[in-house]
């Protein structure tokens, strides 16, 4: 099973919560900053599709994912 590191560049996040709506298992909004952050650093294949959809829907294009060993 592949593993994927996921992160949000909060500097560019606009806080519209699109990622949270697509993948609430992985993303949440920080109550203090109002910007998205990840709940977990690494996801498995089971969450790959929802993270990919969140990346594609992100209006700020600030979600990243890379495969890790």
CHARMM internal coordinates of N, CA and C (Angstrom, degrees):
IC EDIT
DIST 1 N 1 CA 1.4518
DIST 1 CA 1 C 1.5355
ANGL 1 N 1 CA 1 C 109.47
DIST 1 C 2 N 1.3121
ANGL 1 CA 1 C 2 N 116.22
DIHE 1 N 1 CA 1 C 2 N 129.18
DIST 2 N 2 CA 1.4626
ANGL 1 C 2 N 2 CA 121.40
DIHE 1 CA 1 C 2 N 2 CA 179.16
DIST 2 CA 2 C 1.5264
ANGL 2 N 2 CA 2 C 110.38
DIHE 1 C 2 N 2 CA 2 C -75.42
DIST 2 C 3 N 1.3224
ANGL 2 CA 2 C 3 N 114.62
DIHE 2 N 2 CA 2 C 3 N 153.79
DIST 3 N 3 CA 1.4595
ANGL 2 C 3 N 3 CA 120.93
DIHE 2 CA 2 C 3 N 3 CA 175.70
DIST 3 CA 3 C 1.5154
ANGL 3 N 3 CA 3 C 107.97
DIHE 2 C 3 N 3 CA 3 C -124.31
DIST 3 C 4 N 1.3128
ANGL 3 CA 3 C 4 N 114.70
DIHE 3 N 3 CA 3 C 4 N 146.62
DIST 4 N 4 CA 1.4576
ANGL 3 C 4 N 4 CA 121.42
DIHE 3 CA 3 C 4 N 4 CA -174.92
DIST 4 CA 4 C 1.5210
ANGL 4 N 4 CA 4 C 110.34
DIHE 3 C 4 N 4 CA 4 C -130.08
DIST 4 C 5 N 1.3366
ANGL 4 CA 4 C 5 N 116.79
DIHE 4 N 4 CA 4 C 5 N 128.86
DIST 5 N 5 CA 1.4649
ANGL 4 C 5 N 5 CA 121.51
DIHE 4 CA 4 C 5 N 5 CA 174.18
DIST 5 CA 5 C 1.5247
ANGL 5 N 5 CA 5 C 107.16
DIHE 4 C 5 N 5 CA 5 C -85.88
DIST 5 C 6 N 1.3198
ANGL 5 CA 5 C 6 N 116.34
DIHE 5 N 5 CA 5 C 6 N 131.74
DIST 6 N 6 CA 1.4658
ANGL 5 C 6 N 6 CA 122.26
DIHE 5 CA 5 C 6 N 6 CA -176.76
DIST 6 CA 6 C 1.5248
ANGL 6 N 6 CA 6 C 108.40
DIHE 5 C 6 N 6 CA 6 C -123.96
DIST 6 C 7 N 1.3423
ANGL 6 CA 6 C 7 N 116.17
DIHE 6 N 6 CA 6 C 7 N 136.88
DIST 7 N 7 CA 1.4503
ANGL 6 C 7 N 7 CA 119.50
DIHE 6 CA 6 C 7 N 7 CA 175.49
DIST 7 CA 7 C 1.5222
ANGL 7 N 7 CA 7 C 110.66
DIHE 6 C 7 N 7 CA 7 C -150.98
DIST 7 C 8 N 1.3327
ANGL 7 CA 7 C 8 N 114.08
DIHE 7 N 7 CA 7 C 8 N 159.75
DIST 8 N 8 CA 1.4608
ANGL 7 C 8 N 8 CA 122.38
DIHE 7 CA 7 C 8 N 8 CA 178.97
DIST 8 CA 8 C 1.5223
ANGL 8 N 8 CA 8 C 107.61
DIHE 7 C 8 N 8 CA 8 C -117.82
DIST 8 C 9 N 1.3164
ANGL 8 CA 8 C 9 N 117.30
DIHE 8 N 8 CA 8 C 9 N 131.36
DIST 9 N 9 CA 1.4611
ANGL 8 C 9 N 9 CA 121.31
DIHE 8 CA 8 C 9 N 9 CA 172.84
DIST 9 CA 9 C 1.5259
ANGL 9 N 9 CA 9 C 106.55
DIHE 8 C 9 N 9 CA 9 C -84.04
DIST 9 C 10 N 1.3261
ANGL 9 CA 9 C 10 N 115.09
DIHE 9 N 9 CA 9 C 10 N 95.10
DIST 10 N 10 CA 1.4667
ANGL 9 C 10 N 10 CA 120.91
DIHE 9 CA 9 C 10 N 10 CA -173.23
DIST 10 CA 10 C 1.5228
ANGL 10 N 10 CA 10 C 112.96
DIHE 9 C 10 N 10 CA 10 C -63.61
DIST 10 C 11 N 1.3219
ANGL 10 CA 10 C 11 N 117.60
DIHE 10 N 10 CA 10 C 11 N -21.45
DIST 11 N 11 CA 1.4654
ANGL 10 C 11 N 11 CA 120.70
DIHE 10 CA 10 C 11 N 11 CA 178.63
DIST 11 CA 11 C 1.5318
ANGL 11 N 11 CA 11 C 111.16
DIHE 10 C 11 N 11 CA 11 C -60.37
DIST 11 C 12 N 1.3276
ANGL 11 CA 11 C 12 N 116.25
DIHE 11 N 11 CA 11 C 12 N -33.82
DIST 12 N 12 CA 1.4628
ANGL 11 C 12 N 12 CA 120.81
DIHE 11 CA 11 C 12 N 12 CA -176.69
DIST 12 CA 12 C 1.5298
ANGL 12 N 12 CA 12 C 113.90
DIHE 11 C 12 N 12 CA 12 C -101.84
DIST 12 C 13 N 1.3173
ANGL 12 CA 12 C 13 N 117.39
DIHE 12 N 12 CA 12 C 13 N -8.62
DIST 13 N 13 CA 1.4616
ANGL 12 C 13 N 13 CA 121.10
DIHE 12 CA 12 C 13 N 13 CA -178.85
DIST 13 CA 13 C 1.5286
ANGL 13 N 13 CA 13 C 110.39
DIHE 12 C 13 N 13 CA 13 C -64.10
DIST 13 C 14 N 1.3322
ANGL 13 CA 13 C 14 N 115.87
DIHE 13 N 13 CA 13 C 14 N 135.48
DIST 14 N 14 CA 1.4660
ANGL 13 C 14 N 14 CA 120.60
DIHE 13 CA 13 C 14 N 14 CA 178.95
DIST 14 CA 14 C 1.5299
ANGL 14 N 14 CA 14 C 112.43
DIHE 13 C 14 N 14 CA 14 C -98.85
DIST 14 C 15 N 1.3272
ANGL 14 CA 14 C 15 N 117.29
DIHE 14 N 14 CA 14 C 15 N -3.46
DIST 15 N 15 CA 1.4592
ANGL 14 C 15 N 15 CA 121.06
DIHE 14 CA 14 C 15 N 15 CA 174.68
DIST 15 CA 15 C 1.5146
ANGL 15 N 15 CA 15 C 115.69
DIHE 14 C 15 N 15 CA 15 C 72.95
DIST 15 C 16 N 1.3343
ANGL 15 CA 15 C 16 N 117.67
DIHE 15 N 15 CA 15 C 16 N 26.31
DIST 16 N 16 CA 1.4676
ANGL 15 C 16 N 16 CA 119.72
DIHE 15 CA 15 C 16 N 16 CA -179.21
DIST 16 CA 16 C 1.5299
ANGL 16 N 16 CA 16 C 113.43
DIHE 15 C 16 N 16 CA 16 C -84.04
DIST 16 C 17 N 1.3172
ANGL 16 CA 16 C 17 N 117.79
DIHE 16 N 16 CA 16 C 17 N -4.21
DIST 17 N 17 CA 1.4725
ANGL 16 C 17 N 17 CA 124.47
DIHE 16 CA 16 C 17 N 17 CA 173.99
DIST 17 CA 17 C 1.5243
ANGL 17 N 17 CA 17 C 114.46
DIHE 16 C 17 N 17 CA 17 C 64.42
DIST 17 C 18 N 1.3113
ANGL 17 CA 17 C 18 N 118.01
DIHE 17 N 17 CA 17 C 18 N 20.17
DIST 18 N 18 CA 1.4641
ANGL 17 C 18 N 18 CA 120.45
DIHE 17 CA 17 C 18 N 18 CA 176.01
DIST 18 CA 18 C 1.5294
ANGL 18 N 18 CA 18 C 109.66
DIHE 17 C 18 N 18 CA 18 C -60.21
DIST 18 C 19 N 1.3251
ANGL 18 CA 18 C 19 N 116.91
DIHE 18 N 18 CA 18 C 19 N -42.30
DIST 19 N 19 CA 1.4681
ANGL 18 C 19 N 19 CA 120.47
DIHE 18 CA 18 C 19 N 19 CA -179.50
DIST 19 CA 19 C 1.5283
ANGL 19 N 19 CA 19 C 111.20
DIHE 18 C 19 N 19 CA 19 C -62.39
DIST 19 C 20 N 1.3165
ANGL 19 CA 19 C 20 N 116.79
DIHE 19 N 19 CA 19 C 20 N -38.46
DIST 20 N 20 CA 1.4671
ANGL 19 C 20 N 20 CA 121.12
DIHE 19 CA 19 C 20 N 20 CA 179.17
DIST 20 CA 20 C 1.5216
ANGL 20 N 20 CA 20 C 110.11
DIHE 19 C 20 N 20 CA 20 C -64.21
DIST 20 C 21 N 1.3187
ANGL 20 CA 20 C 21 N 117.13
DIHE 20 N 20 CA 20 C 21 N -39.31
DIST 21 N 21 CA 1.4644
ANGL 20 C 21 N 21 CA 119.62
DIHE 20 CA 20 C 21 N 21 CA -179.94
DIST 21 CA 21 C 1.5239
ANGL 21 N 21 CA 21 C 111.85
DIHE 20 C 21 N 21 CA 21 C -69.19
DIST 21 C 22 N 1.3274
ANGL 21 CA 21 C 22 N 117.71
DIHE 21 N 21 CA 21 C 22 N -33.17
DIST 22 N 22 CA 1.4617
ANGL 21 C 22 N 22 CA 120.88
DIHE 21 CA 21 C 22 N 22 CA 178.90
DIST 22 CA 22 C 1.5249
ANGL 22 N 22 CA 22 C 112.59
DIHE 21 C 22 N 22 CA 22 C -80.42
DIST 22 C 23 N 1.3313
ANGL 22 CA 22 C 23 N 117.15
DIHE 22 N 22 CA 22 C 23 N -34.72
DIST 23 N 23 CA 1.4681
ANGL 22 C 23 N 23 CA 119.54
DIHE 22 CA 22 C 23 N 23 CA -172.43
DIST 23 CA 23 C 1.5392
ANGL 23 N 23 CA 23 C 110.82
DIHE 22 C 23 N 23 CA 23 C -147.52
DIST 23 C 24 N 1.3288
ANGL 23 CA 23 C 24 N 117.28
DIHE 23 N 23 CA 23 C 24 N 70.68
DIST 24 N 24 CA 1.4636
ANGL 23 C 24 N 24 CA 120.05
DIHE 23 CA 23 C 24 N 24 CA -177.52
DIST 24 CA 24 C 1.5273
ANGL 24 N 24 CA 24 C 113.99
DIHE 23 C 24 N 24 CA 24 C -66.94
DIST 24 C 25 N 1.3306
ANGL 24 CA 24 C 25 N 117.01
DIHE 24 N 24 CA 24 C 25 N -15.87
DIST 25 N 25 CA 1.4654
ANGL 24 C 25 N 25 CA 119.84
DIHE 24 CA 24 C 25 N 25 CA 177.00
DIST 25 CA 25 C 1.5274
ANGL 25 N 25 CA 25 C 111.39
DIHE 24 C 25 N 25 CA 25 C -69.25
DIST 25 C 26 N 1.3324
ANGL 25 CA 25 C 26 N 116.47
DIHE 25 N 25 CA 25 C 26 N -23.19
DIST 26 N 26 CA 1.4682
ANGL 25 C 26 N 26 CA 120.83
DIHE 25 CA 25 C 26 N 26 CA -174.19
DIST 26 CA 26 C 1.5308
ANGL 26 N 26 CA 26 C 112.75
DIHE 25 C 26 N 26 CA 26 C -112.96
DIST 26 C 27 N 1.3327
ANGL 26 CA 26 C 27 N 117.96
DIHE 26 N 26 CA 26 C 27 N -34.88
DIST 27 N 27 CA 1.4647
ANGL 26 C 27 N 27 CA 121.14
DIHE 26 CA 26 C 27 N 27 CA -173.48
DIST 27 CA 27 C 1.5232
ANGL 27 N 27 CA 27 C 112.09
DIHE 26 C 27 N 27 CA 27 C -113.28
DIST 27 C 28 N 1.3426
ANGL 27 CA 27 C 28 N 114.82
DIHE 27 N 27 CA 27 C 28 N 150.23
DIST 28 N 28 CA 1.4538
ANGL 27 C 28 N 28 CA 122.65
DIHE 27 CA 27 C 28 N 28 CA 174.19
DIST 28 CA 28 C 1.5208
ANGL 28 N 28 CA 28 C 107.88
DIHE 27 C 28 N 28 CA 28 C -149.77
DIST 28 C 29 N 1.3242
ANGL 28 CA 28 C 29 N 116.68
DIHE 28 N 28 CA 28 C 29 N 163.17
DIST 29 N 29 CA 1.4590
ANGL 28 C 29 N 29 CA 120.60
DIHE 28 CA 28 C 29 N 29 CA 175.45
DIST 29 CA 29 C 1.5165
ANGL 29 N 29 CA 29 C 109.17
DIHE 28 C 29 N 29 CA 29 C -95.43
DIST 29 C 30 N 1.3165
ANGL 29 CA 29 C 30 N 115.82
DIHE 29 N 29 CA 29 C 30 N 133.89
DIST 30 N 30 CA 1.4538
ANGL 29 C 30 N 30 CA 122.20
DIHE 29 CA 29 C 30 N 30 CA 175.44
DIST 30 CA 30 C 1.5289
ANGL 30 N 30 CA 30 C 107.67
DIHE 29 C 30 N 30 CA 30 C -71.17
DIST 30 C 31 N 1.3196
ANGL 30 CA 30 C 31 N 117.26
DIHE 30 N 30 CA 30 C 31 N 125.78
DIST 31 N 31 CA 1.4658
ANGL 30 C 31 N 31 CA 121.37
DIHE 30 CA 30 C 31 N 31 CA -176.53
DIST 31 CA 31 C 1.5238
ANGL 31 N 31 CA 31 C 112.61
DIHE 30 C 31 N 31 CA 31 C -64.12
DIST 31 C 32 N 1.3280
ANGL 31 CA 31 C 32 N 117.34
DIHE 31 N 31 CA 31 C 32 N -31.85
DIST 32 N 32 CA 1.4657
ANGL 31 C 32 N 32 CA 120.60
DIHE 31 CA 31 C 32 N 32 CA -177.73
DIST 32 CA 32 C 1.5242
ANGL 32 N 32 CA 32 C 112.55
DIHE 31 C 32 N 32 CA 32 C -79.86
DIST 32 C 33 N 1.3319
ANGL 32 CA 32 C 33 N 116.40
DIHE 32 N 32 CA 32 C 33 N -44.49
DIST 33 N 33 CA 1.4683
ANGL 32 C 33 N 33 CA 119.85
DIHE 32 CA 32 C 33 N 33 CA -174.85
DIST 33 CA 33 C 1.5219
ANGL 33 N 33 CA 33 C 112.95
DIHE 32 C 33 N 33 CA 33 C -94.11
DIST 33 C 34 N 1.3364
ANGL 33 CA 33 C 34 N 117.11
DIHE 33 N 33 CA 33 C 34 N -21.92
DIST 34 N 34 CA 1.4585
ANGL 33 C 34 N 34 CA 120.93
DIHE 33 CA 33 C 34 N 34 CA -176.01
DIST 34 CA 34 C 1.5156
ANGL 34 N 34 CA 34 C 113.21
DIHE 33 C 34 N 34 CA 34 C 74.42
DIST 34 C 35 N 1.3272
ANGL 34 CA 34 C 35 N 116.10
DIHE 34 N 34 CA 34 C 35 N 12.85
DIST 35 N 35 CA 1.4636
ANGL 34 C 35 N 35 CA 120.65
DIHE 34 CA 34 C 35 N 35 CA -178.75
DIST 35 CA 35 C 1.5226
ANGL 35 N 35 CA 35 C 110.25
DIHE 34 C 35 N 35 CA 35 C -109.31
DIST 35 C 36 N 1.3263
ANGL 35 CA 35 C 36 N 114.81
DIHE 35 N 35 CA 35 C 36 N 157.78
DIST 36 N 36 CA 1.4627
ANGL 35 C 36 N 36 CA 119.99
DIHE 35 CA 35 C 36 N 36 CA -178.48
DIST 36 CA 36 C 1.5215
ANGL 36 N 36 CA 36 C 111.17
DIHE 35 C 36 N 36 CA 36 C -72.58
DIST 36 C 37 N 1.3171
ANGL 36 CA 36 C 37 N 114.22
DIHE 36 N 36 CA 36 C 37 N 150.41
DIST 37 N 37 CA 1.4634
ANGL 36 C 37 N 37 CA 121.98
DIHE 36 CA 36 C 37 N 37 CA 172.51
DIST 37 CA 37 C 1.5154
ANGL 37 N 37 CA 37 C 107.40
DIHE 36 C 37 N 37 CA 37 C -148.57
DIST 37 C 38 N 1.3143
ANGL 37 CA 37 C 38 N 115.34
DIHE 37 N 37 CA 37 C 38 N 165.92
DIST 38 N 38 CA 1.4582
ANGL 37 C 38 N 38 CA 119.12
DIHE 37 CA 37 C 38 N 38 CA 179.17
DIST 38 CA 38 C 1.5225
ANGL 38 N 38 CA 38 C 109.68
DIHE 37 C 38 N 38 CA 38 C -91.80
DIST 38 C 39 N 1.3137
ANGL 38 CA 38 C 39 N 115.64
DIHE 38 N 38 CA 38 C 39 N 145.14
DIST 39 N 39 CA 1.4611
ANGL 38 C 39 N 39 CA 121.99
DIHE 38 CA 38 C 39 N 39 CA 174.52
DIST 39 CA 39 C 1.5188
ANGL 39 N 39 CA 39 C 110.15
DIHE 38 C 39 N 39 CA 39 C -81.63
DIST 39 C 40 N 1.3339
ANGL 39 CA 39 C 40 N 115.74
DIHE 39 N 39 CA 39 C 40 N -28.72
DIST 40 N 40 CA 1.4617
ANGL 39 C 40 N 40 CA 123.07
DIHE 39 CA 39 C 40 N 40 CA -179.90
DIST 40 CA 40 C 1.5222
ANGL 40 N 40 CA 40 C 108.01
DIHE 39 C 40 N 40 CA 40 C -133.07
DIST 40 C 41 N 1.3325
ANGL 40 CA 40 C 41 N 116.73
DIHE 40 N 40 CA 40 C 41 N 152.97
DIST 41 N 41 CA 1.4652
ANGL 40 C 41 N 41 CA 120.60
DIHE 40 CA 40 C 41 N 41 CA -179.98
DIST 41 CA 41 C 1.5185
ANGL 41 N 41 CA 41 C 112.79
DIHE 40 C 41 N 41 CA 41 C -88.75
DIST 41 C 42 N 1.3269
ANGL 41 CA 41 C 42 N 116.59
DIHE 41 N 41 CA 41 C 42 N -30.30
DIST 42 N 42 CA 1.4652
ANGL 41 C 42 N 42 CA 121.20
DIHE 41 CA 41 C 42 N 42 CA -175.70
DIST 42 CA 42 C 1.5238
ANGL 42 N 42 CA 42 C 108.78
DIHE 41 C 42 N 42 CA 42 C -129.47
DIST 42 C 43 N 1.3429
ANGL 42 CA 42 C 43 N 115.58
DIHE 42 N 42 CA 42 C 43 N 135.78
DIST 43 N 43 CA 1.4646
ANGL 42 C 43 N 43 CA 121.35
DIHE 42 CA 42 C 43 N 43 CA 176.87
DIST 43 CA 43 C 1.5176
ANGL 43 N 43 CA 43 C 109.41
DIHE 42 C 43 N 43 CA 43 C -123.04
DIST 43 C 44 N 1.3139
ANGL 43 CA 43 C 44 N 115.25
DIHE 43 N 43 CA 43 C 44 N 159.74
DIST 44 N 44 CA 1.4605
ANGL 43 C 44 N 44 CA 121.47
DIHE 43 CA 43 C 44 N 44 CA 176.81
DIST 44 CA 44 C 1.5151
ANGL 44 N 44 CA 44 C 110.99
DIHE 43 C 44 N 44 CA 44 C -97.93
DIST 44 C 45 N 1.3220
ANGL 44 CA 44 C 45 N 115.07
DIHE 44 N 44 CA 44 C 45 N -176.60
DIST 45 N 45 CA 1.4616
ANGL 44 C 45 N 45 CA 121.16
DIHE 44 CA 44 C 45 N 45 CA 179.87
DIST 45 CA 45 C 1.5260
ANGL 45 N 45 CA 45 C 112.62
DIHE 44 C 45 N 45 CA 45 C -58.07
DIST 45 C 46 N 1.3366
ANGL 45 CA 45 C 46 N 116.21
DIHE 45 N 45 CA 45 C 46 N -27.13
DIST 46 N 46 CA 1.4633
ANGL 45 C 46 N 46 CA 119.72
DIHE 45 CA 45 C 46 N 46 CA -177.48
DIST 46 CA 46 C 1.5321
ANGL 46 N 46 CA 46 C 112.51
DIHE 45 C 46 N 46 CA 46 C -64.72
DIST 46 C 47 N 1.3290
ANGL 46 CA 46 C 47 N 117.72
DIHE 46 N 46 CA 46 C 47 N -25.69
DIST 47 N 47 CA 1.4646
ANGL 46 C 47 N 47 CA 121.07
DIHE 46 CA 46 C 47 N 47 CA -179.67
DIST 47 CA 47 C 1.5274
ANGL 47 N 47 CA 47 C 112.93
DIHE 46 C 47 N 47 CA 47 C -109.41
DIST 47 C 48 N 1.3166
ANGL 47 CA 47 C 48 N 116.90
DIHE 47 N 47 CA 47 C 48 N 0.98
DIST 48 N 48 CA 1.4680
ANGL 47 C 48 N 48 CA 120.96
DIHE 47 CA 47 C 48 N 48 CA -177.89
DIST 48 CA 48 C 1.5262
ANGL 48 N 48 CA 48 C 111.72
DIHE 47 C 48 N 48 CA 48 C -55.80
DIST 48 C 49 N 1.3278
ANGL 48 CA 48 C 49 N 117.43
DIHE 48 N 48 CA 48 C 49 N -48.72
DIST 49 N 49 CA 1.4664
ANGL 48 C 49 N 49 CA 120.92
DIHE 48 CA 48 C 49 N 49 CA -175.31
DIST 49 CA 49 C 1.5248
ANGL 49 N 49 CA 49 C 112.64
DIHE 48 C 49 N 49 CA 49 C -62.55
DIST 49 C 50 N 1.3309
ANGL 49 CA 49 C 50 N 117.45
DIHE 49 N 49 CA 49 C 50 N -41.69
DIST 50 N 50 CA 1.4662
ANGL 49 C 50 N 50 CA 118.03
DIHE 49 CA 49 C 50 N 50 CA -178.77
DIST 50 CA 50 C 1.5307
ANGL 50 N 50 CA 50 C 110.82
DIHE 49 C 50 N 50 CA 50 C -70.94
DIST 50 C 51 N 1.3355
ANGL 50 CA 50 C 51 N 118.22
DIHE 50 N 50 CA 50 C 51 N -34.54
DIST 51 N 51 CA 1.4663
ANGL 50 C 51 N 51 CA 120.25
DIHE 50 CA 50 C 51 N 51 CA 175.75
DIST 51 CA 51 C 1.5271
ANGL 51 N 51 CA 51 C 109.95
DIHE 50 C 51 N 51 CA 51 C -66.07
DIST 51 C 52 N 1.3237
ANGL 51 CA 51 C 52 N 116.89
DIHE 51 N 51 CA 51 C 52 N -43.21
DIST 52 N 52 CA 1.4697
ANGL 51 C 52 N 52 CA 121.37
DIHE 51 CA 51 C 52 N 52 CA 178.85
DIST 52 CA 52 C 1.5339
ANGL 52 N 52 CA 52 C 110.55
DIHE 51 C 52 N 52 CA 52 C -59.94
DIST 52 C 53 N 1.3205
ANGL 52 CA 52 C 53 N 117.06
DIHE 52 N 52 CA 52 C 53 N -43.42
DIST 53 N 53 CA 1.4664
ANGL 52 C 53 N 53 CA 120.79
DIHE 52 CA 52 C 53 N 53 CA 177.75
DIST 53 CA 53 C 1.5299
ANGL 53 N 53 CA 53 C 111.04
DIHE 52 C 53 N 53 CA 53 C -63.16
DIST 53 C 54 N 1.3224
ANGL 53 CA 53 C 54 N 116.67
DIHE 53 N 53 CA 53 C 54 N -40.68
DIST 54 N 54 CA 1.4660
ANGL 53 C 54 N 54 CA 120.51
DIHE 53 CA 53 C 54 N 54 CA 178.06
DIST 54 CA 54 C 1.5247
ANGL 54 N 54 CA 54 C 110.85
DIHE 53 C 54 N 54 CA 54 C -64.53
DIST 54 C 55 N 1.3294
ANGL 54 CA 54 C 55 N 116.63
DIHE 54 N 54 CA 54 C 55 N -41.05
DIST 55 N 55 CA 1.4677
ANGL 54 C 55 N 55 CA 120.69
DIHE 54 CA 54 C 55 N 55 CA 177.11
DIST 55 CA 55 C 1.5235
ANGL 55 N 55 CA 55 C 110.93
DIHE 54 C 55 N 55 CA 55 C -59.74
DIST 55 C 56 N 1.3077
ANGL 55 CA 55 C 56 N 116.26
DIHE 55 N 55 CA 55 C 56 N -46.02
DIST 56 N 56 CA 1.4640
ANGL 55 C 56 N 56 CA 120.95
DIHE 55 CA 55 C 56 N 56 CA -177.48
DIST 56 CA 56 C 1.5298
ANGL 56 N 56 CA 56 C 112.03
DIHE 55 C 56 N 56 CA 56 C -68.74
DIST 56 C 57 N 1.3226
ANGL 56 CA 56 C 57 N 117.43
DIHE 56 N 56 CA 56 C 57 N -30.53
DIST 57 N 57 CA 1.4590
ANGL 56 C 57 N 57 CA 121.54
DIHE 56 CA 56 C 57 N 57 CA -178.70
DIST 57 CA 57 C 1.5283
ANGL 57 N 57 CA 57 C 113.24
DIHE 56 C 57 N 57 CA 57 C -86.59
DIST 57 C 58 N 1.3126
ANGL 57 CA 57 C 58 N 117.31
DIHE 57 N 57 CA 57 C 58 N -15.47
DIST 58 N 58 CA 1.4655
ANGL 57 C 58 N 58 CA 121.62
DIHE 57 CA 57 C 58 N 58 CA -176.17
DIST 58 CA 58 C 1.5315
ANGL 58 N 58 CA 58 C 110.44
DIHE 57 C 58 N 58 CA 58 C -61.74
DIST 58 C 59 N 1.3281
ANGL 58 CA 58 C 59 N 116.29
DIHE 58 N 58 CA 58 C 59 N 118.81
DIST 59 N 59 CA 1.4640
ANGL 58 C 59 N 59 CA 120.71
DIHE 58 CA 58 C 59 N 59 CA -177.49
DIST 59 CA 59 C 1.5236
ANGL 59 N 59 CA 59 C 112.31
DIHE 58 C 59 N 59 CA 59 C -69.90
DIST 59 C 60 N 1.3236
ANGL 59 CA 59 C 60 N 117.75
DIHE 59 N 59 CA 59 C 60 N -23.10
DIST 60 N 60 CA 1.4638
ANGL 59 C 60 N 60 CA 121.74
DIHE 59 CA 59 C 60 N 60 CA 179.76
DIST 60 CA 60 C 1.5284
ANGL 60 N 60 CA 60 C 112.47
DIHE 59 C 60 N 60 CA 60 C -96.26
DIST 60 C 61 N 1.3263
ANGL 60 CA 60 C 61 N 117.40
DIHE 60 N 60 CA 60 C 61 N -5.70
DIST 61 N 61 CA 1.4734
ANGL 60 C 61 N 61 CA 122.41
DIHE 60 CA 60 C 61 N 61 CA -178.60
DIST 61 CA 61 C 1.5300
ANGL 61 N 61 CA 61 C 111.30
DIHE 60 C 61 N 61 CA 61 C 50.83
DIST 61 C 62 N 1.3347
ANGL 61 CA 61 C 62 N 115.62
DIHE 61 N 61 CA 61 C 62 N 48.40
DIST 62 N 62 CA 1.4652
ANGL 61 C 62 N 62 CA 119.55
DIHE 61 CA 61 C 62 N 62 CA -176.23
DIST 62 CA 62 C 1.5280
ANGL 62 N 62 CA 62 C 113.49
DIHE 61 C 62 N 62 CA 62 C -118.00
DIST 62 C 63 N 1.3308
ANGL 62 CA 62 C 63 N 117.13
DIHE 62 N 62 CA 62 C 63 N 17.68
DIST 63 N 63 CA 1.4634
ANGL 62 C 63 N 63 CA 121.96
DIHE 62 CA 62 C 63 N 63 CA 176.73
DIST 63 CA 63 C 1.5181
ANGL 63 N 63 CA 63 C 107.79
DIHE 62 C 63 N 63 CA 63 C -105.20
DIST 63 C 64 N 1.3212
ANGL 63 CA 63 C 64 N 115.42
DIHE 63 N 63 CA 63 C 64 N 133.59
DIST 64 N 64 CA 1.4603
ANGL 63 C 64 N 64 CA 120.85
DIHE 63 CA 63 C 64 N 64 CA -177.22
DIST 64 CA 64 C 1.5196
ANGL 64 N 64 CA 64 C 110.32
DIHE 63 C 64 N 64 CA 64 C -128.20
DIST 64 C 65 N 1.3314
ANGL 64 CA 64 C 65 N 115.27
DIHE 64 N 64 CA 64 C 65 N 151.72
DIST 65 N 65 CA 1.4633
ANGL 64 C 65 N 65 CA 121.38
DIHE 64 CA 64 C 65 N 65 CA 178.98
DIST 65 CA 65 C 1.5249
ANGL 65 N 65 CA 65 C 107.85
DIHE 64 C 65 N 65 CA 65 C -148.05
DIST 65 C 66 N 1.3381
ANGL 65 CA 65 C 66 N 115.72
DIHE 65 N 65 CA 65 C 66 N 135.17
DIST 66 N 66 CA 1.4558
ANGL 65 C 66 N 66 CA 120.26
DIHE 65 CA 65 C 66 N 66 CA 175.41
DIST 66 CA 66 C 1.5193
ANGL 66 N 66 CA 66 C 109.23
DIHE 65 C 66 N 66 CA 66 C -140.46
DIST 66 C 67 N 1.3130
ANGL 66 CA 66 C 67 N 115.51
DIHE 66 N 66 CA 66 C 67 N 146.62
DIST 67 N 67 CA 1.4621
ANGL 66 C 67 N 67 CA 120.03
DIHE 66 CA 66 C 67 N 67 CA -179.68
DIST 67 CA 67 C 1.5207
ANGL 67 N 67 CA 67 C 109.40
DIHE 66 C 67 N 67 CA 67 C -74.83
DIST 67 C 68 N 1.3221
ANGL 67 CA 67 C 68 N 115.90
DIHE 67 N 67 CA 67 C 68 N 138.97
DIST 68 N 68 CA 1.4631
ANGL 67 C 68 N 68 CA 122.30
DIHE 67 CA 67 C 68 N 68 CA 177.96
DIST 68 CA 68 C 1.5170
ANGL 68 N 68 CA 68 C 108.71
DIHE 67 C 68 N 68 CA 68 C -123.15
DIST 68 C 69 N 1.3103
ANGL 68 CA 68 C 69 N 115.20
DIHE 68 N 68 CA 68 C 69 N 160.18
DIST 69 N 69 CA 1.4712
ANGL 68 C 69 N 69 CA 119.52
DIHE 68 CA 68 C 69 N 69 CA -179.97
DIST 69 CA 69 C 1.4972
ANGL 69 N 69 CA 69 C 111.27
DIHE 68 C 69 N 69 CA 69 C -90.83
END
COOR INIT
IC SEED 1 N 1 CA 1 C
IC BUILD
